[in-house]
Amino acid sequence: FDIIDLGDGKLVVAVGDVSGKGVPESVLMTATQGYLHAALKEARDPGKAVTAVNRFVNPRRPENKFVTMCAGVFDVKNNTLSYVDAGHSYATIKNADGSFTPLDTGGGLPIGITEDGVYTAETVSLSPGGRAMVVSDGIIEEFGVVQQADGSTTKAQFQMEGLRRSMSRSEGDDDYVANLFSDLIEHAGTDHLADDATAVLVKWM
């Protein structure tokens, strides 16, 4: 993940994940993060920046590798969020009234899949007192034992519903991230999670 201050009241938050594990994947993620940082500084628009990153990554990625990403520009002066969802879809806003605004539109395929991919930013309004959470798939896809209404049990993933439930029980100055990991560990039944787990919270007045 990365946090980039663009100045003039604009802050970028980006969370990404590369397919696979190992040294080539780590190199790909490092190169992607560095190029995204530079592209956002220059373009200041997540759609243009992620499109540029895709053109850079596609011919350089190891075969069958790609990067998912959610990158958003929070504009505190205009109370807006412009974001790109490049095959990530693990982000949401909790509004002050307790409702949720999913951040899963705009953008397109994961980065690197097609050479000519074009990404378009989606813009949403930020109501006062909101909270945005962006997480990795290691949180959403964590399995745990869930009890059904009839008393039986089954294995189920945490999913976005688990994220929303956790955010719903947090209020004010509560530590949303700490509460999320507490709920995730309870769901998994262990603190040895199956995959990398990242959560970034953005809050505004």
N, C-alpha and C positions, 0 to 999 in steps of 0.2 A: 504494500500500500504506500501511498505518497500523499503528502499535503503540501500544496504549493501556494504561496502568497503572491497573487498577481498585482497587488496594490489596488488603490482606488476602491477599497471595500469588497474586493473579489478574492475568494479563496477556493482553490481546487482541492477536491478530495477524490482519490482514485484507489480502487481496490481491484486487483487482477489475480488471475490464477492460470498457470501454464499446465497443459496436459502432460501427464507422466511425472516421473521423479528421476533425478540424477543430475550429473554435471552438465550435459547439453541443455537440459531444461532450465537449470539455474542460470546458465549463460544467456539463454533466450530471454528469461525474465528480466535479468539485469539490463540487457540491451534495450528491451521494450520500455522499461521504466525510465531509463536515461533519455531515450528518444522522445517519449511522451512528455517528459519534463520540459525539454527544449522546445517541442512543438507547441505546447500550451503557452509557454512564455512568449512565443512569436505570434501565434494565431489568436490566442485569448478566446478561442471558440472551441468547445470540445468536439464538435462535429468535424471541423477542419483538421484539428489536431489528431484525432483518432484515425481519420482517413489517411493522413500522412504517415502515421505509425504503421498502418496496415500495408502501405506501399513499401515501407522499409522492411517490415518483418517477412512478408511473403516469400521473397527470393532467398532469404537468409535462414529460414527456419529449418530445423531437421525434418526429415520426411514424416508426415502424419502428425506433426505437432502444431499446436495453435494456442492462442491466449484468449481467455475470456476476460472481460473488463467492464466495470462501471466507473465512469469518470464524470464528475459534475462540477460546475462552477457556481458557487454560492455567492450571490450578489446582494450584500446587506443594504446597499443604498436603494435598490429597486425592489427588494424583497422577492427575488426570483431565484430559481434554480434551473440552470440549463445543463442537461446531462445526456450522455450517450450510454446506452446499454448494449454492449457488444457481446451478446450471448451469455450474460452473467445473471441478471434478473433477481438478484438477492439484495434488494434495497427497498426501503419503505420510509414514509414520513408518518409520524404520529402527530396529529394536529392537536391544538390546545383543548378541543372539545372531546378528545378521545377517539375520534375517527382516524382512519388510515388512508393515505394516498400512496398506492403502489408506484414504484419507479421501475417499470419493466417495459416501457414502450420507447420508441426511438432507437436509432442504431441499427443493429442487424446481426449478422453472423459473427462468430468469434474472429478475432484478429488473425490474419495469416492464411485463412482458408482460400480466399480468392484474391487475385492480384489487383483487380479493378473495383474492389468493394468501396462503396461510398457510405459514409455514416452521417446521419442528420440528428442534430440535437433536439431534444424535447424540452420545452420550458413550462414549468409549473410555478404558481405563486406560493410564497411562504407566508403563512399566517403567523401572527405574533405568538411566541411561546411554544413553537413547534420543536420537534426533535426528529432528526433523520438518522437512520442506522443502515450501514452498508456492511455486509458480512460475506465471508467466503463459503464455498459449498461444503467445506468441512463441518460447518455448523448445521446447515440445512439438511444434509444427507446423513447425519449421525443417527444410527439405529438405537432403539431402546425398546423395552417391553412395555406395552400399553394395555391397560385393562379395558375390555369392552363393556357395554351396558349390561350384557347378560352374565357378566362375571368371568368370561373367558379372557385369555390374554393372547396377544399377537405382537410380532415385531413390526415396528413402524418407524419411519424417519421423523426427525424433529420438524422439518418442513418450515415454510414461511408462517404457517399458523402458529407454530411454537414460538417463533420470533415475535409475532404480534401479541401472543398471550403474555410473554415475558415483558414486553414494552408496556402493555396495558396495566400491569401491576406496579410499574414504576411511575413515580410522580415527582414533580418539582425538581429538587436538587439530588434526588436518588441517583446512585451509581448504576445507570442502565446497563453498562457493559458487565459489571460485576454480577448484577442480577441475572443477566442473560447466561453467563457461564455457570452460575449456580443452578439455573433451571436446566441447562444442557447436560451438566454432569448428573443431575438427578434423573433426567430422562435416560441417559446412557447407562446409569448404574455404576459408573466408574469415571475417574478423572484421567484415565488413559484413553483419550479419544482416538478414533480410527484414522483421522486425517488432520492436516493443519487447520487450525480454527482462528480466524481473524474477524474482529468486529471493530468498526469505527463509528463513533457517535458524533454528530454535529448538532449543536443546539444554538438557538438564537432568541433574542428578547422579543 
